[in-house]
Every structure is written in structure tokens, then in C-alpha cells.
Amino acid sequence: MWRVSQIYWVVVLYSGVWIVCRANGLGGDALPTGSTIALTVLFGVGAIHLFLRSALTVRRGGYGSEHFSRISWLHTAIDLALVAATVRVTGGIESGIWPLFFVISVAESVLEPIREARWVRIGVCVALVAATVPFPLRSGTWVLELLTRLMFLVAVSTVAQRLRQNADREKNEIASLRAEMGLLEERSNLSREVHDGVGNALAASVLRLEVTARVLAKQSGADGETPVLLREEAQALRDAMNEVRDWTFFNKPWSASGDEPAGIGMRLEAEVERLSRRTNLPMRVRGADALDDLRSGTARLAVLRIVQEALTNAAKYATGATEALVTIERDGDRLLLTVRDDGEGFDTATASAGIGMTSMRERATGLGGSLDVESTPGQGTTVSVRLPLM
């Protein structure tokens, strides 16, 4: 329970020490007896409330949106009321413990969901005004002092909320990247198993059929058609073996090394060169250094997979293509990626989007970007991607 609301317990315990010190004249004039009694009552109520709040937090599993409580606003309202009363008793605008409002504002901005944290910020400002405005109203320097405190309260709580949002975004990105890397590892393992298992089995079957055909051909009196049929079956198996190997090659995902983010451009060039040699289609990369501006591991991985899918499609379906060109450039705060081939092209109005094209578009839109495909029969195909620099 101590660990759940540790910062609040530290503040409450220090407040008790502060009351004892001021009641005995340490750190300033001794507090009046009435004020001491009032502060003692407020301290007791605050400690009891914090105990109950901590117990409820433990029961629901913690703070945050995943452990949301419908009465969390009530706990915050009680905290604000206690702090406002404490500040009022200890001098209002002259009170030295008004920074307690900072504790509530920052803590709630970090611990609670974003929407609730915004209401807390408003509540803190209202409580500060109620605690420090003198009654009856009079002119004086307290107005400027109050406005200054309000401004700093809003600024600090806003910064705390932005830091919390950034932390949540990075947490989600890491979780997404881990899931993506897990899927890529599974696909790599599957490709390797298919290549080493099915591919090698087919290769062995082809070899046995060819040996059998040669043996039968040498035997006198053997049926002349049998070796021919065996060679035909061997060729059919060889074709199947080549298709399996092609499948494992094209479906083994390119991956971005998490510990070498600055080498993403070189990694892309190496993979494109490897794909070019395998498919006998000349492929070039222009502007790969621009990828170094991508700081997000998810974005780097998405770029690699989009380029791989686009070039694979060009190698498979761009009949008559003599070259495929990958161009990468920076346009302000966005990254422009194009993959262009000079094949026969197709009619985008009648062609349906396959799994590969859908996957590329989902990767781009998932990062806040866009993907467009331009193709005209006889004029090649261009895949254009715009991504925010992350």
C-alpha cells in the first residue's frame, strides 16, 4: 500500500512534521491554538482518506486507464478540499505550503487517464483561488501573486501530461515493434523450415527419379516410355522445388536491426542488391541516406517491408521490366518513398488490391502516412509512400 501512493504518504507525513514544528514556534511564529487544532484535524482526515484511497487502489490493481475507477474524481476532490482548507488556515496567500497543489496536479496528470487529468487541472486552479483569495475582497499584490501561481500550476501540469503522453506513445510503439518482430521471426523460421525440409525432400526425390530413369534407360529390354515418364515427373518435381525456394526467398522478411538504427540505409541497399541478383531484374536505390532521419524502429521496419513488397511485386508481375528504381527523399517533416518499374503496367481501375498491396497500405496508414499506386498499361507502375519523420 505504501508503494502505491508513496509520494502522497511522504507529503502527508511531512505535513504532520510541519504542523508540529510550527505549533512549537520552529520555522516562524508559533501557530495560534485554534489553527493548530484545525490543522491537526485536517491532518487526521487526510491520513485516513489516503489510507482508504490506497486500499481501493490496491484492490483495483493500480492507477491509470487500465485500472479506471468511477469515484477517482471524488478522492481528488477531497484531496483538493483538504489542501485548500490547510492553505486557508495557514495564511491564505501568505501560506508557505500552497505548493501542495503542485503535488496533486503533477501526480494526477501522471497517474490518471488524460481526460480526468484535465479536469484535475481545472479543479486545482479553482481550489487555489478558493484558498488564497482574501475575504472580504481588497486590492493588493495578492492578485498578481495568485495569477503567477495559477500560470505556473497550469504550465507544470501541462508539461507533466505531455511527458506522460510521450511515455505512453513510446510504450505502445515498443509493444507494437515487439509484436512485429515476433511475427517476422516466425515467418523467417517458417521460410527456413520449408526451405530445409520440403525443399530438400523435393531435391532428393528429383535426384532419385533421375537416377532411376538413367538406370532403366541402360537396361536392355526395359520399356522405353518408362524413363521418359520418370524424367517428366522429375522435371515436375524440380519445378515444384523451384517454386518452394522462390516462396521462401520472397517471404523471408527483411528486418531492421534495433541496435544499428543509423545503418538502415545501408541495410536497405544490401537487401535490394540481393533481391536484384535473385530475380535478374536490375534494381537501384537513390537517397538511402535519408532513412537515417527515421528514429522510430517501427517506421524503419515498415519502410523495409514496403520496399520489399513493392520490389517483389515488380519482379513477379512487371512483365517486360528492365529496371526498378527506389527513390527516398525528405520533404520537410515527411519522408517520400517511391518504387518505380518500367514494366507493362496495369489498369488500376479494374485491378483488385491483393494481400501484399493491402499490407503495404496498412503499414503506411498505421504510421500516419499514405500510399498511392499509379499505373498505366504500357507505362510501368509507381508506388508512392509519404511517412511522417518519427
C-alpha positions, 0 to 999 in steps of 0.5 A: 500500500505504501508503494502505491501512493508513496509520494502522497504518504511522504507529503502527508507525513511531512505535513504532520512534521510541519504542523508540529514544528510550527505549533512549537514556534520552529520555522516562524511564529508559533501557530495560534491554538485554534489553527493548530487544532484545525490543522491537526484535524485536517491532518487526521482526515487526510491520513485516513482518506489516503489510507482508504484511497490506497486500499481501493487502489490496491484492490483495483490493481493500480492507477491509470486507464487500465485500472479506471475507477468511477469515484477517482474524481471524488478522492481528488476532490477531497484531496483538493478540499483538504489542501485548500482548507490547510492553505486557508488556515495557514495564511491564505496567500501568505501560506508557505505550503500552497505548493501542495497543489503542485503535488496533486496536479503533477501526480494526477496528470501522471497517474490518471487517464488524460481526460480526468487529468484535465479536469484535475487541472481545472479543479486545482486552479479553482481550489487555489483561488478558493484558498488564497483569495482574501475575504472580504475582497481588497486590492493588493499584490495578492492578485498578481501573486495568485495569477503567477501561481495559477500560470505556473500550476497550469504550465507544470501540469501541462508539461507533466501530461505531455511527458506522460503522453510521450511515455505512453506513445513510446510504450505502445510503439515498443509493444507494437515493434515487439509484436512485429518482430515476433511475427517476422521471426516466425515467418523467417523460421517458417521460410527456413523450415520449408526451405530445409525440409520440403525443399530438400525432400523435393531435391532428393526425390528429383535426384532419385527419379533421375537416377532411376530413369538413367538406370532403366534407360541402360537396361536392355529390354526395359520399356522405353516410355518408362524413363521418359515418364520418370524424367517428366515427373522429375522435371515436375518435381524440380519445378515444384522445388523451384517454386518452394525456394522462390516462396521462401526467398520472397517471404523471408522478411527483411528486418531492421536491426534495433541496435544499428538504427543509423545503418538502415540505409545501408541495410536497405541497399544490401537487401535490394542488391540481393533481391536484384541478383535473385530475380535478374531484374536490375534494381537501384536505390537513390537517397538511402541516406535519408532513412537515417532521419527515421528514429522510430524502429517501427517506421524503419521496419515498415519502410523495409517491408514496403520496399520489399513488397513493392520490389517483389511485386515488380519482379513477379508481375512487371512483365517486360521490366528492365529496371526498378528504381527506389527513390527516398527523399525528405520533404520537410517533416515527411519522408517520400518513398517511391518504387518505380518499374518500367514494366507493362503496367496495369489498369488500376481501375479494374485491378483488385488490391491483393494481400501484399498491396493491402499490407503495404497500405496498412503499414503506411496508414498505421504510421500516419502516412499514405500510399498511392499506386499509379499505373498505366498499361504500357507505362510501368507502375509507381508506388508512392509512400509519404511517412511522417519523420518519427 
